[in-house]
Amino acid sequence: IEIYKTVFNYDTLYIGGGNSKHINFELDHNIKLVTNKDGIKGGAKLWEVEEKYHVYTNRPDNKQK
């Protein structure tokens, strides 16, 4: 967890998954254990892309004059 603090600089770390139940030490105030369902929902939200960018392409006319 110490490496995660340095690498990701998180405000809150959510830990889930089957093995999270084996954590037997005290966690910092900004580390939360969550269910698998909540972890999946959070991950999906993280990767949700807001479509605010549009790509337009122009293909030049291939006809030779």
Sequence and secondary structure as in RCSB ss.txt:
>XXXX:A:sequence
IEIYKTVFNYDTLYIGGGNSKHINFELDHNIKLVTNKDGIKGGAKLWEVEEKYHVYTNRPDNKQK
>XXXX:A:secstr
 HHHHHHH  SSEEE SGGGGG  S   TTEEE  HHHHHHHHHHHT                  
